[in-house]
């Protein structure tokens, strides 16, 4: 993991956990974001290849955060000729986070979990 940190730049911030890695890339331009994301992921892919470690492409995805007034622009981020999966929400440290960073996803998940507990 320490070798991967060398890929960190002024456009990316890394959040490392024992079993998970999150890379936050910020850019207002979707074209530059796509270019930055592809370059960063290429560096990560190369680091894994040098260390003979395979990437699990089924567990690699990206979430595009945006304000409620902005429409979604699906960006194509690739690694080894495979496109990364674009998701609209994810679970992060126990919180369910959606692309608009509102509480809606988290509340919906909590209500669903509590409802299922009542059904048992």
BELTA-V250765 format. One record per residue. N is the residue number from 1. PHI is phi in radians with two decimals (none if undefined). Layout:
BEGIN
n->N phi->PHI
n->N phi->PHI
END
This chain:
BEGIN
n->1 phi->none
n->2 phi->-1.11
n->3 phi->-1.14
n->4 phi->-1.14
n->5 phi->-1.06
n->6 phi->-1.15
n->7 phi->-1.38
n->8 phi->-1.15
n->9 phi->-2.44
n->10 phi->-1.24
n->11 phi->-1.70
n->12 phi->-2.31
n->13 phi->-2.16
n->14 phi->-1.88
n->15 phi->-2.12
n->16 phi->-1.89
n->17 phi->-2.22
n->18 phi->-0.97
n->19 phi->-2.11
n->20 phi->-2.69
n->21 phi->-2.34
n->22 phi->-2.14
n->23 phi->-2.06
n->24 phi->-1.81
n->25 phi->-1.98
n->26 phi->-2.08
n->27 phi->-2.98
n->28 phi->-1.37
n->29 phi->-1.61
n->30 phi->-1.17
n->31 phi->-1.17
n->32 phi->-1.17
n->33 phi->-1.07
n->34 phi->-1.08
n->35 phi->-1.11
n->36 phi->-1.10
n->37 phi->-1.11
n->38 phi->-1.16
n->39 phi->-1.15
n->40 phi->-1.10
n->41 phi->-1.16
n->42 phi->-1.08
n->43 phi->-1.11
n->44 phi->-1.13
n->45 phi->-1.05
n->46 phi->-1.12
n->47 phi->-1.07
n->48 phi->-1.12
n->49 phi->-1.11
n->50 phi->-1.07
n->51 phi->-1.57
n->52 phi->0.99
n->53 phi->-1.92
n->54 phi->-1.46
n->55 phi->-1.60
n->56 phi->-1.62
n->57 phi->-1.19
n->58 phi->-1.36
n->59 phi->-1.95
n->60 phi->-1.90
n->61 phi->-2.65
n->62 phi->-2.33
n->63 phi->-2.17
n->64 phi->-1.69
n->65 phi->-1.47
n->66 phi->-2.80
n->67 phi->-1.33
n->68 phi->-1.17
n->69 phi->-1.53
n->70 phi->-1.75
n->71 phi->-1.43
n->72 phi->-1.35
n->73 phi->-2.07
n->74 phi->-1.29
n->75 phi->-1.83
n->76 phi->-1.76
n->77 phi->-1.89
n->78 phi->-2.11
n->79 phi->-2.59
n->80 phi->0.88
n->81 phi->1.07
n->82 phi->-2.08
n->83 phi->-1.40
n->84 phi->-1.25
n->85 phi->-1.38
n->86 phi->-1.64
n->87 phi->-2.05
n->88 phi->-1.89
n->89 phi->-2.78
n->90 phi->-2.69
n->91 phi->-1.76
n->92 phi->-2.34
n->93 phi->0.93
n->94 phi->1.50
n->95 phi->-1.81
n->96 phi->-1.60
n->97 phi->-1.99
n->98 phi->-1.85
n->99 phi->-1.11
n->100 phi->-1.66
n->101 phi->1.00
n->102 phi->-1.61
n->103 phi->-1.49
n->104 phi->-0.99
n->105 phi->-1.12
n->106 phi->-1.15
n->107 phi->-1.12
n->108 phi->-1.07
n->109 phi->-1.17
n->110 phi->-1.12
n->111 phi->-1.13
n->112 phi->-1.13
n->113 phi->-1.12
n->114 phi->-1.14
n->115 phi->-1.12
n->116 phi->-1.15
n->117 phi->-1.18
n->118 phi->-1.23
n->119 phi->-1.28
n->120 phi->-1.24
END
